[in-house]
Amino acid sequence: MEYRDDVKAVVLAAGVGSRLDPLTSQIPKPLVPIANIPVMEHLIRLLARHNIRDVHANLHYMPEKITKYFGNGSDWDVDLNFMHEVRLSGDAGGVRALKQYLKDSTFVVLMGDLLTDADLTKIVAEHKAKGALASIALKQVPKEELNRFGVVVTNDEGYITGFQEKPQADEALSDKISTGIYVFEPEIFNYMPEQGELGFGRQVFPKLIELGLPLLGIEIDDYWSDVGTIQQYREANFDAVKGLMKIDCAGNRSVLHQNGVVTFAEGVVIDPGCSIKGSVVLGRNSRIGHGTIISGHVVIGENCVIEPGAFIKDSVIWANNHIQSGANLENSVICSDSVCDPITKPVNVSRTAELAAQAA
């Protein structure tokens, strides 16, 4: 494998994921699946595609589940090192804790709750060409969405001159937001205090601007999504099902099925008497029964049983679920190891914790 030795990477994976509750009551946020693949695995695969294989990650919430899943990273052709933060110290604090591994190389930082197919090779190349100390990948968003994000202001040369935190559309000085994709030179540690909680947005970046140091904004037009809330999580899954991003789905074959497109892994059984209208991703060994209706955008995890006569629309169903005959799932996210019957009929993700408890 090719190995880029001039760039390392950090995945910030220590967040508790409270905005994704109840999904994160079972698993840590980095393992929440997008198209049946954990969001952090999508990031690891992205780094590997760009030959960035020296990867570090900070952990805090349910760290043993993350380390068990990824091991040393060899399954993805990366060298993965974990650092357990007993006490959270901010996003920049998490990077600071990894200083000993990063002090001699350019490094990329990825927030652990983002989904993207960004061209990291291009981003790093522009960072180096401009001689920046730090760079932030920026994304243009519609003005009506700016109040959800931190807005970034740049000058004519592309260098960042200021930030706005979730401004209203008529107050925004820019339509570009931070994507949570950063590139740093190791000298960045000279501008980080050695102790205390430390944030990039609150402290490090404003300090660079104050000192007149080169903080570059690099605009990207690749797919990008923050999967920090349940609504964003659902939308990211649907974007993956629709093929709006260049990422992998947990399936190795796609076929037309009636009025839909099905991407499926090994061992899947689809009864010819079911109806599929839309785009569907099926995990391995899942079974779809006779008379089942699946429409819209749907992700079904591995080892799921969908009994005859179930109805599923615009939903994400995790692994090892049993959807009984007559069950009606619409706009739902169902956590692993649940049983859905015709009586419960969950219509939104607020029911996932209850369903999981019933199945326990």
Buried (B, 14 or more C-beta within 10 A) or exposed (E): EEEBEEBBBBBBBBBBBEBBEBBBEBBBBBBBBBBBBBBBBBBBBBBBBBBBBBBBBBBBBBBEBBBEBBEEBEEBBBEBBBBBBEEBBBBBBBBBBBEEBBEEBBBBBBBBBBBBBBBBBBBBEBBBEBEBBBBBBBBEBEEEEBBEBBBBBBEEEBBBEBBBEEBEEEEBBBBBBBBBBBBBBBEBBEBBEEEEBBBBBBBBBBBBBEEEBBBBBBBBEBBBBBBBEBEBBBBBBBBBBEEEBEBBBBBEEBEEBEEBBBBBBEEBEBEEEBBBBBBBBBBBBBBBBEBBBBBBBBBBBBBBBBBBBBBBBBBBBBBBBBBBBBBBBBBBBBBBBBBBBEEBBBEEBEBBBEBBEEBE
